[in-house]
Amino acid sequence: MAGNITFTMIKPDAVAAGNIGGILNMITEAGFTIKALKMTRLSRDIAGKFYEIHKERPFYEELVEFMSSGPIVAAVLEKENAVEDFRTLIGATNPADAAPGTIRARYAKNVGENAVHGADSDENAAREGSFHFSQYEMF
Protein backbone atom coordinates (compact mmCIF):
# COMPACT_ATOMS: atom_id res chain seq x y z
CA MET A 1 0.00 0.00 0.00
CA ALA A 2 1.34 3.43 -0.96
CA GLY A 3 2.12 5.88 1.80
CA ASN A 4 1.30 9.53 2.09
CA ILE A 5 4.74 10.93 2.94
CA THR A 6 7.76 11.55 0.72
CA PHE A 7 11.05 13.40 0.98
CA THR A 8 12.75 15.81 -1.39
CA MET A 9 15.78 18.04 -1.58
CA ILE A 10 16.15 21.00 -3.87
CA LYS A 11 19.75 20.50 -4.95
CA PRO A 12 22.60 23.05 -4.93
CA ASP A 13 22.26 23.80 -8.67
CA ALA A 14 18.60 24.79 -8.36
CA VAL A 15 19.22 26.76 -5.15
CA ALA A 16 22.08 28.69 -6.79
CA ALA A 17 19.91 29.42 -9.84
CA GLY A 18 17.19 30.96 -7.64
CA ASN A 19 14.61 28.26 -8.35
CA ILE A 20 13.47 27.48 -4.79
CA GLY A 21 10.24 29.44 -5.08
CA GLY A 22 9.32 28.06 -8.48
CA ILE A 23 9.96 24.47 -7.42
CA LEU A 24 8.03 24.84 -4.15
CA ASN A 25 5.19 26.42 -6.09
CA MET A 26 5.06 23.46 -8.49
CA ILE A 27 5.03 21.09 -5.49
CA THR A 28 2.13 22.81 -3.74
CA GLU A 29 0.19 23.29 -6.98
CA ALA A 30 0.47 19.52 -7.49
CA GLY A 31 -1.43 19.02 -4.22
CA PHE A 32 1.43 18.28 -1.84
CA THR A 33 1.40 19.72 1.68
CA ILE A 34 4.77 20.73 3.11
CA LYS A 35 5.15 19.00 6.50
CA ALA A 36 8.76 20.11 7.15
CA LEU A 37 11.09 22.51 5.33
CA LYS A 38 14.56 23.91 5.87
CA MET A 39 17.54 25.30 4.02
CA THR A 40 20.88 23.87 5.06
CA ARG A 41 24.27 22.97 3.68
CA LEU A 42 25.43 19.37 3.80
CA SER A 43 29.03 18.72 4.77
CA ARG A 44 30.87 16.07 2.74
CA ASP A 45 30.48 13.74 5.73
CA ILE A 46 26.72 14.28 6.04
CA ALA A 47 26.19 14.02 2.26
CA GLY A 48 28.23 10.80 2.29
CA LYS A 49 26.07 9.34 5.03
CA PHE A 50 22.86 10.35 3.28
CA TYR A 51 23.96 8.74 0.00
CA GLU A 52 25.69 5.77 1.67
CA ILE A 53 23.34 3.41 -0.20
CA HIS A 54 25.27 4.40 -3.38
CA LYS A 55 28.76 4.06 -1.88
CA GLU A 56 29.81 1.25 -4.25
CA ARG A 57 28.56 3.01 -7.37
CA PRO A 58 30.97 4.88 -9.66
CA PHE A 59 29.13 8.19 -9.28
CA TYR A 60 29.17 8.25 -5.45
CA GLU A 61 32.16 10.60 -4.94
CA GLU A 62 30.93 13.04 -7.57
CA LEU A 63 27.44 12.99 -6.02
CA VAL A 64 28.78 13.67 -2.51
CA GLU A 65 30.97 16.49 -3.85
CA PHE A 66 28.04 18.06 -5.70
CA MET A 67 25.56 17.75 -2.84
CA SER A 68 28.00 19.41 -0.43
CA SER A 69 28.90 22.20 -2.88
CA GLY A 70 26.20 24.63 -1.74
CA PRO A 71 22.96 25.00 0.19
CA ILE A 72 20.05 22.62 -0.30
CA VAL A 73 16.41 22.83 0.72
CA ALA A 74 15.09 19.68 2.41
CA ALA A 75 11.38 18.97 2.71
CA VAL A 76 8.94 16.33 3.87
CA LEU A 77 5.82 16.32 1.73
CA GLU A 78 2.39 14.80 2.25
CA LYS A 79 -0.15 13.63 -0.29
CA GLU A 80 -1.95 10.39 -0.98
CA ASN A 81 0.38 8.14 -3.01
CA ALA A 82 3.15 10.64 -2.26
CA VAL A 83 6.25 8.82 -3.49
CA GLU A 84 4.85 7.78 -6.86
CA ASP A 85 3.11 11.11 -7.48
CA PHE A 86 6.23 13.06 -6.59
CA ARG A 87 8.43 10.90 -8.83
CA THR A 88 6.02 11.71 -11.66
CA LEU A 89 6.14 15.44 -10.82
CA ILE A 90 9.94 15.61 -10.82
CA GLY A 91 10.38 13.71 -14.09
CA ALA A 92 13.19 11.54 -15.42
CA THR A 93 16.69 11.83 -13.95
CA ASN A 94 17.96 13.04 -17.31
CA PRO A 95 16.10 16.29 -18.02
CA ALA A 96 16.32 15.54 -21.76
CA ASP A 97 14.01 12.58 -21.06
CA ALA A 98 11.76 14.39 -18.56
CA ALA A 99 8.16 14.97 -19.58
CA PRO A 100 7.15 18.56 -20.30
CA GLY A 101 5.79 20.30 -17.22
CA THR A 102 7.93 18.32 -14.77
CA ILE A 103 10.34 19.96 -12.34
CA ARG A 104 13.40 18.52 -14.07
CA ALA A 105 12.17 19.49 -17.55
CA ARG A 106 11.80 23.05 -16.30
CA TYR A 107 14.75 23.45 -13.90
CA ALA A 108 17.40 20.74 -14.37
CA LYS A 109 20.63 21.43 -16.26
CA ASN A 110 21.77 17.85 -16.93
CA VAL A 111 21.82 14.34 -15.41
CA GLY A 112 24.20 15.35 -12.63
CA GLU A 113 22.65 18.75 -11.87
CA ASN A 114 19.03 17.69 -12.01
CA ALA A 115 17.46 20.21 -9.57
CA VAL A 116 15.75 17.86 -7.12
CA HIS A 117 16.06 14.60 -5.24
CA GLY A 118 12.97 12.49 -4.64
CA ALA A 119 12.64 9.42 -2.44
CA ASP A 120 12.17 6.24 -4.47
CA SER A 121 10.13 4.20 -1.97
CA ASP A 122 7.98 4.64 1.12
CA GLU A 123 10.77 3.12 3.22
CA ASN A 124 13.40 5.50 1.85
CA ALA A 125 11.03 8.46 2.23
CA ALA A 126 10.68 7.71 5.94
CA ARG A 127 14.43 7.15 6.37
CA GLU A 128 15.41 10.25 4.43
CA GLY A 129 12.85 12.47 6.18
CA SER A 130 14.03 11.37 9.62
CA PHE A 131 17.67 11.83 8.51
CA HIS A 132 17.04 15.56 8.03
CA PHE A 133 14.24 16.32 10.50
CA SER A 134 13.47 15.42 14.09
CA GLN A 135 9.92 14.44 15.05
CA TYR A 136 9.53 17.96 16.49
CA GLU A 137 10.27 19.58 13.12
CA MET A 138 7.52 17.79 11.17
CA PHE A 139 4.00 19.10 11.34
N, C-alpha and C positions, 0 to 999 in steps of 0.2 A: 504494500500500500504506500502511495506517495505521501510524503510529509508536506508540511506547510511552512518550513523554514529553509532558507538557503543563505549562503555566504558569498560576498563579493569583495573584491578590492579594485579600486580605480588605480591603475598602475602609474609609475612615475612619468611615463611619456604623456599620458593623458592629463595628469596633474600639471606638468610643466607647460602643456599647450593651452591651459585654461579651460579644460573641458569638464570640470567637476559638475558645474551647474547643469550643463546640457545632458550629461549622462544621468545625473540624479533625476532630472525632469523626465527623461525617457523611462526610467525605472518606475517612478510614481504614476506616470500616465499609463503604464502597462498594468496597473492595478496592484503593485507591490506596496506594502506598508514598511517603512523603515523602523526596525525595532532597536537598532543600535547603530551609531555612526561616529567615526572619529578619524581625524587626520593624524598621521604619525609617520615616522621614518624608521624603517627596518634596518637594524645593523646587519652586517654580513652574517653574524652568528644567528640572529633571530630569523633572517630570511632562510638560512641553511636549515634551521630546525623546522620551519614551516614547510619547506619543500623537500624534506628528508626522504619522502616517499620516492623521489626522483633521483636520489643520490647516485645510483649506478648508471644513470642515463648520460649520454654524451653531452647533453645540453645543460646539465645541472650547474656547473660552475658559472656559465654565462648567465643563466637564469638568476642565480643568487646575486651575482654582480649587478645585473640590471635592477632587480627588485630592491637592492639597497642603495641605488644611485640617487634617489631623491624621495620626497614625500609620497605617501600613498594615502588613499582614503579607504578604510575598512568599513564594511556594513553587514549587518544581519538583516535579512529581508523576510517578509511574511506574505504568503499568498497560497491559496490551495494549489497543490501540484507545483510547489515553488521551484524545485531544482530543474525539472524538465522545462517549465515555462521560462525560467531565467536563461537556461542554455539556448533556447530558441531566440529569446530577445537579444542575447549578445552576439549570436551568429558564429560562423565557422572560425577556427583559430587563425586561418589565413584570411585576411580581409578581402583578398581577391576572390575568395570562394563564398564570402558571407552574403546572405540574402539582402537585397535592398531594404532599408528601413531598420536594420539591426544596428546595435551599438558599434560593432566592429566595422561594418560597412561605412558607417559615418565617421568614426573617430580613430580607428587603428591605422598605423603607418605600414606595418608589415607583420610577418609571422611572429617575430621576436618582440616587437613593440605593438602589442595588439589591444591596448587601452584598458582592458578589464580581465580580471580572473573571475571565474564562476565555479562553485563547487560542482563536482560531477556525480555525487550521490547523496542521499539523505545522511548516510553515516559520515561522509566527509564534510558535509555542511555543518553538522553538529560539532565535529572535531575542530574544524577551522573557525567556527564562530566562537567556541570556548577558548581557542588559542589566543584570540585577540581581545575578547571581552569577558569580564567577570559576570556572574549572575546578577550583580547589582547594576550593571551597565546596560542590560537588555530590558526593554519595556514592552 
